[in-house]
Amino acid sequence: MLPIDASEGSCPRTRTALRSDVSPSTAPAAAGAGWFPCSHLVISSRWSFHGHATDDSRKFVTTYQATFHGQVVARSDETVVVEGNRYFPPDSVESKFIQRSWMKSLCYWKGVASYYDLDTGAASERHAAWTYLHPSPFARRIRGYIAFWPGSVIVEAV
């Protein structure tokens, strides 16, 4: 086990250091070393911090909504946070406001992202939302979920 280094952070569940120097291609060599990203650190508003369902009667569920120029384009209590972006389930997004875009990008650990344009009638923005239709195994919890660019869409708890 690696020593915990405060500058890199540590996984509170396994108490191992989160290593940013290990990529998915070198992961087998680092197996058991707590390499980043820890799959159990994906946070969902429906699950506890470690991704396990809670039986606590004091469980707190938060509903989030995404607003674009005053129009609510998504609302859910089953969002997932990855790298600071809140992903909404596809059925919680108003399909009348999003249209598929030609834009694609590649994340080395999540896979290929497909983008959407937002258009509410009053305002529009190209490539303002994205999804991973076929994510890597590391990001399987966000398969099909949709995230929005923080600069153009306001995502907040309601």
C-alpha positions as a printed Julia matrix, in Angstrom:
158×3 Matrix{Float64}:
   0.0    0.0     0.0
   1.21   3.5    -0.81
   1.64   6.04    1.95
  -1.06   8.68    2.09
   0.16  11.95    0.64
  -1.99  14.98    1.46
  -0.87  16.77   -1.69
  -2.32  13.99   -3.86
  -5.26  13.24   -1.58
  -6.31   9.89   -0.28
  -9.24   7.6    -0.68
 -11.21   7.72    2.6
 -12.53   4.21    2.05
  -9.32   2.33    1.35
  -6.9    4.84    2.93
  -4.61   4.55   -0.07
  -3.14   7.42   -2.0
  -4.87   8.53   -5.17
  -2.19   8.43   -7.83
  -2.45  10.7   -10.84
   0.7    9.22  -12.41
  -1.05   5.94  -13.25
  -3.23   5.77  -16.35
  -5.68   3.02  -17.36
  -3.0    1.54  -19.65
  -0.63   1.06  -16.7
  -3.36   0.16  -14.22
  -2.6   -3.58  -14.09
   0.87  -2.77  -12.74
  -0.7   -0.58  -10.09
  -3.45  -3.0    -9.11
  -4.24  -2.68   -5.44
  -2.31   0.57   -5.21
  -5.39   2.78   -5.05
  -4.72   4.38   -8.41
  -6.94   7.18   -9.61
  -9.8    7.12  -10.39
 -11.23   4.97   -7.61
 -14.47   3.6    -9.04
 -16.21   3.86   -5.67
 -15.54   7.62   -5.5
 -18.17   8.35   -8.15
 -20.78  10.16   -6.1
 -24.49   9.85   -6.7
 -27.17  11.76   -4.87
 -28.97   8.42   -4.44
 -26.06   6.49   -2.93
 -23.73   6.96   -0.02
 -20.2    8.32   -0.54
 -18.8    4.88   -1.31
 -21.47   3.93   -3.83
 -23.31   1.55   -1.5
 -27.03   1.92   -0.87
 -27.72   3.31    2.56
 -30.29   1.97    5.0
 -30.1    5.06    7.17
 -33.57   6.5     7.82
 -31.96   9.95    7.87
 -30.94   9.52    4.22
 -31.02  12.82    2.39
 -31.89  12.93   -1.33
 -31.18  16.13   -3.22
 -32.92  17.13   -6.43
 -30.84  19.05   -8.95
 -31.93  21.04  -11.94
 -30.13  22.45  -14.97
 -31.32  25.86  -16.16
 -30.48  27.48  -19.5
 -31.48  31.15  -19.84
 -34.28  30.75  -17.3
 -35.65  27.53  -18.81
 -35.33  24.27  -16.84
 -33.81  21.72  -19.23
 -33.21  18.87  -16.73
 -34.35  17.93  -13.22
 -33.53  14.79  -11.23
 -32.72  13.32   -7.83
 -30.6   10.56   -9.42
 -27.64  12.58  -10.69
 -24.04  11.37  -10.7
 -20.97  13.58  -10.22
 -17.74  12.82  -12.1
 -14.83  15.27  -12.22
 -17.02  18.08  -10.89
 -19.69  17.67  -13.58
 -23.2   16.6   -12.61
 -24.65  14.02  -15.02
 -28.44  13.74  -15.39
 -30.29  10.55  -16.38
 -31.45  10.77  -20.01
 -35.14  10.57  -19.11
 -34.8   13.63  -16.84
 -33.65  15.91  -19.68
 -36.28  17.77  -21.72
 -35.72  16.3   -25.19
 -37.45  19.25  -26.88
 -34.5   21.47  -25.88
 -31.58  19.29  -27.01
 -30.52  18.24  -30.48
 -27.64  15.94  -31.4
 -24.5   17.7   -32.56
 -21.75  16.44  -34.87
 -19.16  17.23  -32.18
 -17.2   14.4   -30.51
 -14.28  14.43  -28.08
 -12.12  11.82  -26.41
 -11.37  11.45  -22.72
  -8.53   9.04  -22.0
 -10.41   7.3   -19.19
 -14.12   7.87  -19.95
 -14.13   7.32  -23.71
 -15.76   9.18  -26.6
 -18.2   11.98  -25.71
 -21.09  12.91  -28.0
 -22.42  16.46  -27.78
 -25.81  18.17  -27.89
 -26.87  21.67  -28.89
 -29.33  23.46  -26.6
 -32.17  25.53  -28.04
 -35.01  26.87  -25.9
 -36.42  29.18  -28.56
 -35.28  32.26  -26.66
 -31.6   31.22  -26.63
 -29.37  28.57  -28.15
 -25.84  27.29  -27.66
 -23.83  24.77  -29.62
 -22.19  21.8   -27.87
 -23.58  22.81  -24.46
 -24.19  19.25  -23.23
 -22.48  15.89  -23.64
 -22.92  12.2   -22.96
 -20.9    8.99  -23.08
 -23.01   6.47  -24.98
 -20.34   3.74  -24.8
 -18.05   4.69  -21.92
 -15.03   2.75  -20.78
 -15.51   0.34  -17.85
 -14.12   3.04  -15.54
 -17.04   5.34  -16.35
 -19.87   2.85  -16.79
 -22.03   4.6   -14.17
 -22.53   7.6   -16.47
 -23.5    5.61  -19.57
 -26.09   7.69  -21.42
 -26.25  10.33  -18.67
 -26.05  13.94  -19.85
 -23.85  16.72  -18.41
 -23.95  20.44  -19.18
 -21.19  23.04  -19.59
 -20.98  25.04  -16.37
 -20.48  28.35  -18.2
 -23.7   28.14  -20.17
 -26.05  26.07  -18.0
 -26.65  26.62  -14.28
 -26.84  23.37  -12.31
 -28.1   23.78   -8.77
 -29.85  21.97   -5.94
 -33.55  22.78   -5.6
